[in-house]
Each structure stands twice: as C-alpha cells, then as structure tokens.
Amino acid sequence: MASEFGAANQTGQAGDDGTIARAAGSVITSASHEQVVFCHDAPTGLRAIIAIYSTALGPALGGTRFYPYPDDDAAITDALNLSRAMAYKNALAGLDLGGGKAVIIGDPAVIKTEALLRAYGRFVQSLNGRYITACDIGTYSADMDIVARECRFVTGRTEPHGGAGDSSVLTAFGVLQGMRAAAEHTWGSTSLEGRAVAVEGVGKVGSHLVGHLADEGARVLVYDVNATAVERVRASHPDVVVAASRDELIAADIDVYAPCALGGAIDDTVAATLRARIICGGANNQLAQTGVDKLLDEHGIVYVPDYLVNAGGVIQVADELDGFRFERAKARAAQIFETTKKILAIADAEGVPPAVAADRLAERRMSEVGRLRSIWLGS
C-alpha cells in the first residue's frame, strides 16, 4: 500500500516547522503503511507520530509509546516497525482488528502532563476510529483515562472506568504459553521445571513472567539496567539470580532466553553466542536486522516470534471493546499455546524459520478475511 502523510493537515499548530515530517525521508517511502500522521502541539510540547499499517481486518489497534528517542528518525522507524508488528500480532491472535502504533517523543518523566495527553487524545479522535490507542512503554492505564476525556477510541483504561487495567498481566501469561509450547516442541514436554530461563528486562511484563516461571519451578536469571526493578523482583522472588551485565546474561548456560526489554535485542552476535535452545520473550521487534531468524535456525535455536507470544496484552485491551471480562480474555490468550504449536509445526514441515511461518499465516488471514470487505452489504 502506498504511504501517505498527514503532516499538512494533522499538525496541531500552523506554525509547526515540519521537523518531524522532514526527518521521515526515505524511511517512510520504503514502508507499506496506509497512513502516517504527524502531530504537533507547541504549547504542551506534544510531538507524536501515529502509524497505521493496515485496516484490512478492522480498525488499527496498538499502544502509545512515550519515549525520549535520540532523534526523529529513530521515532519514525519505531512507529513504523511497531505498527506493522501490531497488524501481524492482531491477525495471529484472531482479532478483527488491524495494526497501528503511536509514539510520543520525549521523556514522560519530564514533559507528560494532562494537557499534553488531552491534546494527543484530540489527534487520535480526529482519525474517527481508524486508530484505537492503548498503553505501551511510558504510558499507563491512568494516562489512557486522560486521553479518553478527549477521545472515544481508547482501550487499556483503569478498572474503575470499565477498563482491563494493566495489560502486562496477560502479556506475560501469553509469553508463558508460547514458552511451554516451544518447550514441548524442543524437549517433548511442556514442563519448565528445572529449566534455566534468562529474562532480560524485569519491568511490567518481565516481572510478571518471572512470577510465572517461579511457579513453574524454573531456575531464573535476570538482568535489567534499572536496579530498582531488579530489587523489586528479588524482593518477591529471592531465589532469582541477577546477572552483572547483559553480556553475562547472554553468555550464561541457559535453556531459554526471554527478551522483555526494548527491541533489537537479537543480532548476529547474540545468535552466534547464545547457548539457549529457545528464544521466547515479551519485547517487541526483537530481531535487530533481517536474516537473524535464519541464523538462529541454522544454530538450532527455536525463535518464537515476539508478535505471536506477546499478544496477550492486546487481547486483554481488545476485550474492552465488548465490555471487559478477564476470564474471557485469559481464555483467548491461552490459545497462544496452540497457535505456537501450529506455527512451529508449519516451520518444520515447510523447512523455514518460525518467523517466516508466522508471517505467512498472518498475511494469509489478512488477505483472506480482509478480502471479505469487498462484498457489499448495503447501507
């Protein structure tokens, strides 16, 4: 699909200097997104990008990431990559939703205000339902309540406002299901008891995953650049071992590596040195560059695609659209186990890496189900 800008009519102020739009350059022309909107509101300091990859299956659903990107190119690239992953994630999860993502540029600890979030909500509202937002890194359910004061198309809200609350709960649960399926595929049993699992990043998702792994009887090694997060996990799970560095975590004698921090964690070096048999984690866009999945396959490492196993969160917030029921959302997230088994079996049968098998399955659903939109139903 041809890319399209919203810069000319989606900026928050006529005097915007267009810096973000100019930064797009060749990055956006090589993408296949339906729409990319640049949002600017000078009084609040809002600078945001909303990327819609596909609405073939329905409105594009994806969270809002609030992050101090080093430059505008990095923000644009992240928005494009994340929105594409959301389209594939929603397709594999069986949701009638397309894929989109938004990023707000800046340090949330410094610039996040009620006024900024409400200004952002008005930009989301201006898309009239093509994009539905939710939480991501740097945004929380309480923030979505503020966005919702200006916008109808918001999920991931707090429980008092009818929302699902913290979506990391089912994200971590889904990752566990994928890990159990990969364990069965690799070792013939879904049990993780006694398995050494390295969790990189123990924030919202990673900390919940550590709890699940402890309940499963796994031996857990963790690393996070945030010492406070590590201490919080150790307070709840004193048996957890803490790696002194990321290099130490990667080089450890482990069975499973679970990236749960930012994307790009798995590059050629990691693929060549990692001793784990399985990679299965909650982070988005884990592969640093094209071809890493093939290298992992050559090294006998089962990479379970991130957008497959971390779909529990989007399943949780999507359930709000029908009036949230946790048990219903959890039951749907539990299906990640069967979907993972199916994709690993397809990968073996077709002689391709699991990431390729997952892409094919997601693309098939977007094409076959999306095609039904062409059948005229009348007004």
N, C-alpha and C positions, 0 to 999 in steps of 0.2 A: 504494500500500500504506500502511496506517496505521502511523504511527511508534509505537515502543514503547520505554520506558525500561528500563534495567537498574539504575537507581540504588538501588532499595530493597534488592536482594539481591546487587548486584555491587560494593558498596563494600568496601574492604579492612579497614575497622575500624568498629565500631558507632558510634563517637563522631564520625564524619565530619560536618562541619557542613552538607554538601549544597550548598556554594557553587557548584560547577560545574553541578550539576543545576538549581539555581535560575536560573543565568545563561542556560540554554537558552531559556526564554521562548517568544516567538513564532517564533524561528528554527527550532526543531525541528518545531513544529506545521505549518509550511508545507512541510516536506520530505516525501519519499515513500520513506523508508528502512524496511527491515524491522525493524531493531533498532539502538539506540544504547546503548552500555554505558559507564557512568562508573566508573572505577577509582581507588581511593584507598588508599594505604598510608602512614600518617603516619610510622612510624619511618624509612622510606627516603626519604620526600619524594615518593613517586610520586603523580602526579596525571595520569591518562590518560583518553582517550576512544577507544573503538573503535566505528566506524560501519560498519554492514553495509547497503549499498544494495540488493543483490539477490543471491539464490542461485538464480535461475532456471536458470542453466547449470551450476551446481555450487557448491562451497564458495567463499566470498568470499576472493579473494587480493588483497593490497595491502600496501604497506610501512608501516613505523612511522616517523613524522616526530618528531624530538626538537628542540623549538624554543622559544625564550623569547617566547611570544606576549604582546602588550601587555595582554591581558585574556582572560577565559574565553570571552566571546562570539566573539572572533577565533579561538580554538582550535576551538570548536564549529563555526563556519562553515567553517573549513578542512577539518575532518574530514568534514563532510557533502559539501562540494564535491568533495574528493579521492576519496571513496568512490564517488560517483556516476560520476566520470570513469573510475575503475577498472573499473566494470561495463561501460561502453561500450568502453573500451580492450580488455578481455579478450574481449568479444564480437567486435569487429572483427578481433582477432588470431586468431580461430578457435579460441580456447581453451575447454575445457569447464569454465570457472571463472566464478564470479560476481565482484562487486566489493565491496571493503571497504577501509578505511584506518584507521590508528590514529595518534593524536598523543599525545606525552608533553609536558607543559607544563613548561618550564624550560630553563635554559642547560646543555647537555650538558657543557660545559667545567667547570661548577661542581658539578652535582648527579649526574652519571652515575656510578653505582657498580655493582659486581657485584650487591649486594643489591637495588638498585632494578630492575635488568634481570631478575633472577630473580623478583622479586615481579611484575613485569609479565608474565613468562612464565606464571606461575600463573593470572593472569586470562585470558590467551589460551587456556590449556589448559581453563579452566572452560567455554569455549564449545564444547568437544568437537568441534572440526573445522569448525564453521560459518565460522570465520575462520582463514586461514593468513597469517602475517605474513612480512615480509622487510625489507630495508634501505630507507631513504629519507634525506632530509636529516637530518644529525645522528646517524645510526646507520650502522654498518658491519658487514661480514661477521663480524668478531670479536665484535661485540655479539650477533649472531644465534646464535653458538655458545654464548654465556652464556645467552641466553633459552631455547635448546634444552635446557639442563640441567633445565628445569622443564616443558618443553612439547614435544609431538611435532609440532606444526603450524607448522613454521618452515622457510623456504627462504632463499636468499641467503647460505648459510653459506660458510665458508672451504674451500678446496680440500682441505686435509688431513682435513677432516670430511665429504668427499664432496660439497661444495657447488660452486656455479658461480663463487664468488669475486665480484669487482667487477662488478655488473650494469650499470654505466655503459658498459662496453665495447660491448655490443650495443645499448644505448640510443642511443649516438652513431651506431653503424652504421645503425640503423633511420632515424634522422633524415636521414642522408645519402641513403638510398634514397628517402625522401619528397621530399627536395630535388631529386634527379635527375629524379624523375617530374614534379615541378612545373615544372622547367626545360624538359623536353620539351613539356609542355602549353603553356607560355608562349612559348618561343623555338624549338620544333621540334627540339631536341637535348638529350640528357641531359648533355652536357658542361658542366662548371662552370669550365673553363679560362678564365682572364681575367675571370671574373665577380667583382664586388666583393661580399663577404659580410661582414656585420656580426654578430659574435657577442657577445651581452650575457650575461655570466656565464661564467667560464672555470674553474669548479670541476671536479667529476668528469666530468660529461657534456660540458660546453663545451670542456674541454681536449682530450678525445679527438676531438671534432668538428673542432677547429682542425687537428689532425693529419691527419684525412681530407681536409679542404679543401686543405691544403697539398699533399697527394699528388695532388689533382685539378687543381692548378695555379690555384686561385682566389686572388684578392687579398683578404687577411683583415684586417679591422679589429675590434679587441676593446675591451671595457670591462668592468671589474669593480670593485666597491667595495673588494675585497680586493687590496691592492697586491702582496702576496706571491704570490697566484695569478697575477697578471699577469706578474710577473717570472719565475715558473716556466715559463709558456708561452713567453715571449720567449727564455728560455734554450734551449728546444728548437726554437723557430721564430723566429729573429732577424728574418725578413722581415715578421713581423706588425706592423701599425701599431696604436698604442694611442691611443684617444680620451681626451681630457682630462676628459670628462664624459659622462653618459648623453645629455644634450641634443645634444651634438656627434655622438654615435654615430647618434642618430635622424635628425638633420638632414643626415647625410652623403650624398654621391652614391653610393648603393649599389644593387645589383641584388636582393640577398636580405637579409632581416633574420631572425636566428636567436636568439630569446629563450631563454636557457638558465639563467636565474636563478630567482627566485621568481615566483609567478603574478601576474596582474593587470597585466602589462606593457603591454597594448594597450588604450588608452582612446580616447575620441573625438578627443582632441588628437593622439595618435600617428597615428591613422587619417587625420587631415586633413593632417598634415605629412610623413609618411613618403614617401620618394622611391623606395623599393624596389618591385619588381613582385611579389615573393613574400615571404611570412612563413612560415618553417618552422623550428621550434626544439624543444628538448627540455624546456622548462619545462612544468609542469602548469598548467591553468586560466589560460591566457594572456589571455583576454578579460576586461577589467575589469568590464564590465556587459553586460546584454542589449542586443542591437541593434548591437553593434560589428561583428559579422560582416557585417551588411547594409551598413554604412557602408563597410567595406573593399571589398566587392563593387562598390559604387557608384563608388569611386575607382579601380577597375580593379586592385586588389591581390588576388592569389591567396593566401588564407589556408588553409594546410594544417592541419587540426585537430590540435592537440597530442596528443590521446589516440590518434590514429591513428599518428603518426610516432614517438612516443617509447615505443612498445610493445615495443621490442627488449629492454628491461630485464626486463619482466615475462615475456616469452617465455623469456629466459635463466633466470630463477629458477624458472619453472614447469617447465622441463625437468628440474629436480632431482627432481620428484615421480616421474619414471620412471627415475631414475638418470642423472645429468648426462652429456651428450655435447655438447661445444661445437659441433662441426660440424653436428650435427642442429639445435641451437638457432639457429645462424647461418643455416642454410638456411631455417628458418621466418621469421626476422627479415628475410631478403632479400625475402620475399613482400610486405613493406610497400610496395615499389615498385609491384607490380601492383595492390594494394588502393588505393593513392593514385591511380593512373591511373583505376581504375574509379570512384572517388568523384568525381574532377574531371569525368569524362565524364558521370556522372549529374547533377551540378550544372548543367552546360551544357545537357543535354537537358531538364531539368525547370525551368530558369530560377531556381534557388535557389542561395544561397551554399554552398560546400563543407561548411561546418559543419552545415548543415541536411541535406544529402545523407548525411553520415556518421552523423548521429543516426538518420536513418530506417533506414539499413542495419543499424546496431547494434540498434535496437529491434526490427526485423523478425526478426533472428536470436534475440534473447532471447525473443520471443514464439513463434516457430515451433518452435524447438528446445526451449525451456523447456516448451512445452505437452506434449511427449512424456512428461514426468514423470507425467502423468495416466494413462498406460497402465500398468495394474497388471501387475507382473512376478512377483508371488508372493514368498514368503519365501525 
